[in-house]
Amino acid sequence: MKKIALFIICALIGTAVSAQNVKPYQIDLSKVPSVNDDKTVTFDKATKTVTVKKDYPEQAGVQLRLGQDISSYNILRIKYKVSGYVGFYLFMEYENDNLDDYENPWMDRNTYCPPYLTEVIIPLKKGMKKLNVIGLYSTNGGSEQKFVIENITLEKIENPVKTDLYFNNEPAVIDTAVNTTIDGTIDAWDFVKQLGAGLQYGVFEDSPKAMDFETDVYEDTALSKPKEQIKLIKQRGFKTIRLQTNPNIGHLMDKNYTINPQYIKNIKQVVDWCIEEDMYVIICGPYAEYMGLDEYKKRIEAGYISYAGYYVNENNKKESKRFIEAIWKQYAQAFNNSYDEHLIFETFNEPVDVLHEHGWLPQENCAVCKKDFTILNEYNQLIVDTIRSTGGNNANRFILIEGLGFARWQYITSKFFKLPKDKAKNKLIPTYHHYPMSGADRNYYTEGMKAQIKEAFVALDKTYFSKHIPVYVGEVGHHKSAPIIERINCMKDFMKEVTAPNRSCAALLHIDSDINGQWGYGNFRFSWDQNTYLKWNDNEYLDTFIYGAQGKEYTLSEDFIKKNEVKIESIVGKNLLSEPIVLKNWDSSFRMNPEIFVRSVPAKYKLEFQIEKTGSEPILQFGLDGRELGRYPDFYDISKRSDVKVTGAVKNGERDFFVKSETFTISISKELASIIESSESLCFNGQNMIIKSVKVVE
């Protein structure tokens, strides 16, 4: 036994000596190309500085071809210095490396080198004999970037472990200020009226990616100088900033859900910059939706303690509560007496039950959804109790209370939603998200949408405003693909409801964290060079929102109206089908975009169908899908409406029309026409017929 032990010790000593005897190989950086093919990246050989200047969102870099034998080495060490907030990628490509081994070959071969470190060790992949290529690449987001490569070496060391980019031995961030400054008598009703126009600021909207960015929170938005940008946001007319946070995406340090102190310090710095500008700032708790993504779950299942989350369901409630309490206790301890009422807490962002089919759009007649409402109520109560338990200013801090799923108005006016009990008086504010024109495919603002906006505020009047409880619209916005004049008209009507008499309400404009201002809801563009700027897009739309928050109406110029006027041709008498539709059996169906009816038809009309019978009992099922709007989660059956009349067919009262003639019509009332325009799609199903044409007739 002693001989075996002695042998092992000798072997270890031999390994260590062997490692020490292998001389490091220094990669000749003078062979790095001076410029890449598209001239977006340059390398200064004298200063070893990589400079990136690009106007597209993808990565850009330079590659050095090595063909270096690595059989004597087990790590690559890179020493560097980053100028700015955002790191860079080191790309490595081996000879005879099977690409099929990788789920995402490009990302798996990249290592992020964060700006808060100056050295990273990367173990070489076992079984590889040659390192063919190394590359120095920018992040996806930034348009300009600069970093210095001091040296890159291949080495053999005793313990080839990758640098722990997550590790941080700093103490927890605790707010030690003694004096309280929040007046416990300030009422939420009066407070919300002060919040003015709000803006989503996406600096902490980390999302799961194939790459890790560790405590670097700026990579996705490429914000190098948030302080200057916050000043520009204030100058533009915004009074409130919302920070969505996700400490559970790469920023946890142990199984007790300890948040990396650097992450909280980053939040603290941005909050301080906002308050310096006399702005209100909302710290919003984590998302639930990531728990439904395979990439995210794989990391958790693989034991990555830096990743975690919560579920809104019974099976995972116990651990979810432990997570929620831990996160909010740390937030509350880090932000207390140093922050007056300008800092607001928000419990969650869209807490969805990702494991349930109705998760995003809960239904009151579903037993699981009812239970989910109850669980979310428990979670919200836990957060309020946790915040209040830290005392000081947090004993009276205003807290926004989020609703279930998509957080739409229906879910905070539901009988199953409950505001938490609170030791503080009148400090809780229900919040919801409202997208009046819904998804990316909605191009026109319709009368039906206008009616739905009014419907929402009537429900809020009954549930909250009439009881002296304010409401905060934590997200409102329109997709950039819709014509700007349509978005403006919709926003104008929405803000009139927000600021109507006998209401205490404010709204916050949602924009994507897109530095190029091109995605979805992006309304500004960032750059992060040394002359940081913020360029606003769609200024008339922004002014409509900002003026609306003040109860005013922004006047559009005649030139703007003329330039952006939307002209729609009539579709009356035209065949709406590009080709005949065969409804052979109930497995065949087709959908029609309802937007073709917007302002192209009379207020009421008839749909005329020309069909060819292919069986003895032709049947048509015709209804609406409104799930995206959250209005009709299930199939909306128009055959049951009393104002729907048919000729050439018979209603059977169960979604179906029994077709009797090769020409039949379905009447569309003014009310139904409005509903159709605002639905997600028109759905047709049936059997034993070919629909040759569908026409609008007056």
Disulfide bonds with the S-S distance in Angstrom:
none
